[in-house]
């Protein structure tokens, strides 16, 4: 939770805070081992461990009363009704500025990625949630599809306010001594960290060229230079996840570096930087 980082930084300096996935009922998560380091990244199978929506509202939400930073709550479920119920509850919370739908979690057995890879299911999910909340609605997309662009288009047509991408692709790691998974009983997990940045950047670029929605870039951002690549590809904002474990102040360092970069290049707004990628304009890509 963001409370853990309050001693490292002034959380009011952040553009927004996105909390990890909340579900209707508490979840104990996956069996150990839940994570393991791999080349240039982290392989994790947390299983959406969380305290559930009731305790989140009662015990966790009051912390944000002291902050001016917009709060976005990521939600997940095993059915469309789960998502609708969560959205209805959060719609009543004045401290919550936005809801992010986790339709693409790679490490839960029920629900999870199913919602993000089936166009008809995604269409119904976004539509149903849109009907019950006036909060800003963000949909977090998976790269584990043949073409991510139609999924962004579905979100736009069903009333989403933004899309965020990418969620972690599925990966695995083998212990060559035991010939078993380095994630124990979980076998596979979500790959995060610098290893997925090229994939994330390509997905963001493609979706930015397809929809008129704001696109939030996610995946392997560990420096100012990484964030700048996403902005140049067309993202209007970025999220930093895994690298917070390495450097708890990375988000502020990126913000401070971005200010200096804009001053050095005489940019008045991020809009002057966004989508300025000069690659070959090949419509088929």
C-alpha positions in Angstrom: 0.0 0.0 0.0 1.1 3.6 -0.5 1.4 4.1 3.2 4.6 2.0 3.1 6.2 4.7 0.8 5.1 7.7 2.8 8.4 7.7 4.7 10.4 7.9 1.4 8.5 10.7 -0.3 5.8 13.2 -0.2 2.9 11.3 -1.8 1.2 14.6 -2.7 3.8 15.2 -5.4 2.6 12.2 -7.4 0.1 12.6 -10.3 -2.1 9.8 -9.0 -1.9 6.6 -6.8 -3.2 3.3 -8.2 -3.7 0.7 -5.4 -3.2 -3.0 -6.1 -6.2 -5.1 -7.1 -9.2 -5.2 -4.6 -11.8 -7.9 -4.8 -15.2 -8.4 -3.2 -14.0 -10.9 -0.6 -10.5 -11.1 1.0 -8.0 -13.3 -0.8 -5.1 -15.1 0.8 -3.3 -15.3 -2.6 -1.1 -18.0 -4.1 1.1 -20.6 -2.4 4.8 -19.7 -1.9 7.0 -19.2 -3.7 5.2 -16.2 -5.1 8.0 -14.4 -6.9 11.4 -15.0 -8.3 14.0 -12.8 -10.1 14.6 -13.6 -13.8 16.7 -11.9 -16.4 15.9 -8.1 -16.3 12.7 -8.7 -14.4 10.5 -10.3 -11.8 8.2 -13.3 -12.2 5.4 -13.2 -9.7 2.3 -15.2 -8.9 0.7 -13.2 -6.0 -2.8 -14.4 -6.6 -4.4 -11.0 -6.0 -3.9 -11.2 -2.2 -5.9 -8.4 -0.6 -8.2 -7.5 2.4 -11.4 -7.3 0.4 -13.6 -4.3 -0.4 -15.2 -4.0 3.1 -11.9 -3.8 4.9 -10.4 -1.6 2.2 -13.1 1.0 2.7 -13.1 0.8 6.5 -9.4 0.4 7.2 -7.3 1.5 4.2 -9.3 4.3 2.5 -9.1 6.7 5.5 -5.3 7.0 4.9 -6.0 8.9 1.7 -8.0 11.6 3.5 -4.7 13.3 4.3 -3.6 13.3 0.6 -4.5 15.6 -2.3 -3.3 13.0 -4.8 -6.1 11.5 -6.9 -6.8 7.9 -5.9 -7.5 5.2 -8.5 -8.7 1.8 -7.2 -7.9 -1.3 -9.3 -10.6 -4.0 -9.0 -10.8 -7.6 -10.0 -13.4 -10.4 -9.9 -14.5 -13.9 -10.9 -17.6 -12.7 -12.6 -19.0 -9.5 -14.3 -21.4 -9.2 -11.3 -18.3 -9.0 -9.0 -16.9 -6.0 -11.0 -20.3 -4.3 -11.0 -20.7 -4.8 -7.2 -17.3 -3.4 -6.6 -17.8 -0.4 -8.8 -21.1 0.4 -7.1 -19.5 0.4 -3.7 -16.6 2.5 -4.8 -18.9 4.9 -6.6 -20.1 6.0 -3.2 -16.7 6.8 -1.9 -15.8 10.5 -2.4 -12.0 9.8 -1.9 -12.0 7.5 -5.0 -11.5 9.5 -8.2 -11.2 6.6 -10.6 -11.6 2.8 -11.1 -9.2 0.6 -13.0 -10.6 -2.7 -14.2 -8.1 -5.5 -13.9 -9.3 -7.7 -16.8 -5.9 -9.2 -17.5 -4.3 -10.7 -14.4 -2.2 -13.7 -15.4 -2.0 -15.4 -12.1 -5.5 -16.2 -10.8 -7.4 -19.4 -11.7 -10.8 -17.9 -11.8 -11.6 -14.7 -13.8 -8.4 -12.9 -14.3 -7.2 -12.8 -17.9 -10.4 -14.4 -19.2 -12.1 -11.0 -19.2 -9.4 -9.4 -21.2 -9.0 -11.9 -24.1 -12.6 -12.4 -25.0 -14.0 -9.4 -27.0 -17.6 -10.2 -26.2 -17.0 -10.6 -22.5 -14.9 -7.4 -22.3 -17.6 -5.5 -24.2 -20.3 -6.6 -21.6 -18.0 -6.0 -18.7 -17.0 -2.4 -19.6 -20.6 -1.6 -20.5 -22.1 -2.9 -17.3 -19.5 -1.2 -15.1 -19.9 2.1 -17.0 -23.7 2.0 -16.2 -23.1 1.9 -12.4 -20.4 4.5 -11.9 -19.6 8.1 -12.7 -16.0 7.7 -11.6 -13.2 7.9 -14.2 -13.1 4.4 -15.7 -9.8 2.9 -16.8 -9.4 -0.6 -18.4 -6.1 -2.4 -17.9 -5.4 -4.5 -21.0 -3.4 -7.7 -21.5 -0.8 -8.2 -24.3 -1.6 -11.9 -24.5 -3.9 -11.5 -27.5 -3.3 -11.7 -31.3 -3.9 -7.9 -31.7 -4.4 -5.6 -28.7 -5.9 -2.7 -30.8 -9.5 -4.1 -31.1 -9.7 -4.4 -27.3 -8.8 -0.7 -27.0 -11.5 0.1 -29.5 -14.1 -2.0 -27.5 -13.2 0.0 -24.3 -13.7 3.3 -26.1 -17.1 2.3 -27.6 -18.4 1.1 -24.3 -17.6 4.3 -22.5 -14.2 3.9 -20.8 -12.4 7.1 -20.0 -8.9 5.6 -20.6 -7.0 2.4 -21.1 -3.8 1.3 -19.3 -1.4 -1.2 -20.8 0.2 -3.6 -20.5 -0.5 -6.0 -17.7 2.1 -8.7 -17.2 2.5 -11.3 -19.9 2.7 -14.9 -18.7 6.1 -16.5 -18.0 7.8 -19.3 -16.2 11.1 -20.2 -14.7 12.6 -23.7 -14.1 14.9 -24.8 -11.3 17.4 -27.0 -13.1 18.3 -28.8 -9.9 14.8 -29.9 -9.0 13.4 -29.7 -12.5 10.4 -27.9 -11.0 9.0 -24.4 -11.2 10.9 -21.7 -9.3 7.4 -20.5 -8.4 6.6 -23.7 -6.6 3.0 -24.9 -7.1 2.1 -21.9 -9.1 4.1 -23.0 -12.2 3.6 -19.8 -14.1 3.4 -16.1 -13.2 3.3 -12.6 -14.5 6.5 -11.2 -16.0 7.2 -7.6 -14.9 10.2 -5.2 -14.9 12.5 -4.0 -17.7 12.2 -7.3 -19.6 8.8 -6.4 -20.9 9.3 -2.7 -21.8 9.8 -3.3 -25.5 6.6 -5.2 -25.7 4.7 -2.7 -23.6 6.1 0.2 -25.7 5.0 -1.4 -28.9 1.5 -2.1 -27.6 1.1 1.5 -26.3 2.2 2.9 -29.7 -0.3 0.7 -31.6 -3.2 1.5 -29.3 -2.5 5.2 -29.3 -2.8 5.1 -33.1 -6.1 3.3 -32.9 -8.2 5.0 -30.2 -8.9 8.6 -29.1 -8.8 7.7 -25.4 -5.9 8.6 -23.1 -3.5 5.7 -23.0 -1.5 5.1 -19.8 1.8 3.3 -20.4 2.9 0.5 -18.1 5.7 -2.0 -18.3 9.3 -2.0 -17.2 9.7 1.8 -16.5 12.7 2.3 -14.4 14.1 5.7 -15.4 13.2 9.0 -16.9 14.4 7.8 -20.3 11.9 4.9 -20.1 9.0 7.2 -19.3 10.0 9.6 -22.1 9.9 6.7 -24.6 6.3 6.0 -23.6 5.3 9.7 -23.9 6.9 9.9 -27.4 5.0 6.7 -28.4 1.8 8.5 -27.4 1.1 7.8 -23.8 -0.5 10.6 -21.8 0.7 9.1 -18.4 2.8 6.2 -17.1 2.6 3.9 -14.1 5.6 2.6 -12.3 5.3 -0.7 -10.5 8.2 -3.2 -10.1 10.9 -0.6 -9.9 9.5 0.8 -6.7 10.9 -2.3 -5.0 14.4 -1.3 -6.3 14.1 2.4 -5.7 11.2 3.7 -3.6 11.8 7.2 -4.9 11.8 6.4 -8.6 8.5 8.1 -9.3 9.7 11.4 -7.9 13.0 11.1 -9.7 11.1 10.7 -13.0 8.8 13.7 -12.2 11.8 15.8 -11.4 13.7 14.6 -14.4 10.8 15.3 -16.6 10.5 18.9 -15.5 14.2 19.4 -16.3 13.9 17.7 -19.7 11.0 19.9 -20.6 12.9 23.0 -19.6 16.0 22.0 -21.5 13.9 21.3 -24.6 11.7 24.4 -24.2 8.5 22.3 -23.9 5.6 24.1 -22.3 3.3 21.0 -22.0 3.6 17.2 -22.3 1.3 17.5 -25.3 4.2 18.9 -27.3 6.1 15.7 -26.6 3.4 13.1 -26.8 3.0 11.1 -30.0 6.1 12.6 -31.6 7.6 9.3 -32.6 9.1 9.6 -36.1 9.1 6.0 -37.1 7.8 4.8 -40.5 4.0 5.1 -40.6 3.0 1.6 -41.5 -0.7 1.1 -41.0 -0.5 -2.6 -40.9 1.6 -2.6 -37.8 
